[in-house]
């Protein structure tokens, strides 16, 4: 069985978050007023998604380690 790669989120998720950040940064730099505020909110949400995806990756690594540890214990019995 091939072990999953938890180094980063799937490319589609990572690319979508990267695109959101880029678009939000461009709007914030180019526009004043209400649209700029919405862009700042979008940037904040996309940054939160990026942080959340990192937390999910960390949790997946932890679960993978627990599964490996359990597998080793069961093999030893």
N, C-alpha and C positions, 0 to 999 in steps of 0.2 A: 504494500500500500504506500502510495506517495504521500509524504507529509505536506500539509498545506503551508504556504508561505505567508506568514503573518507580519512580514516586514513593513508592509504598507497596505492601505485599503485597495480594493479592486480598482483598476485604472479608470473605469467609468466614474466611480465615486470621487476619486482623487482629482480627475480632470474636471468634473463638474464643480467641485469646490474651488479649484484653481481659477476656473473661468468666472465663477461668481465673485471671487475676490478681485480679479482684474477688472471686471465690469464695474463693480462698486467703486473701486479706486478711481477709475476714469471719470465716472459720473460725479463723484465728490470733488474732483479737481476742476471739472469743467462747468459745473452748474452751482448756482446759489439758490437759497430758499428751500421751499418744500421738497422738490425732487432731491436736493442734496441731503436733506434729513432722511428721506426714505432710503437713499443709497447708503448712508451711514448705518442705518438699521440693518440693511441687507448685508453689509460688510460684517457687522457684529454677529448676525445669525450664521453667516458662512464660516466665520472664525470659530464660533461655538460648535458647528458641525465638524470642523476639522479637529478640534479638541476631543469631541465625543468619539470620533472615529479612532483617535489615538487611544482613548480609554477602552474602546471595544477590542482593539488589537492587543492591548496589555492583558485584558481579561481572557482573551482567546489563548494567549501564550501561557497564562497561568493554568487554565483548564487543560491545555495540552501537556504541561509539565505534570499536573496531578494525574492525568491519564497514564503517562509514561511511568510515573512512580508506582501507581497501582498495578500496572501491567508487570513491572519488575517484581513487585511483592507477590503477585499471583504466580509468576513463573517459579519463584523460590519455594513455594509451598508444595 
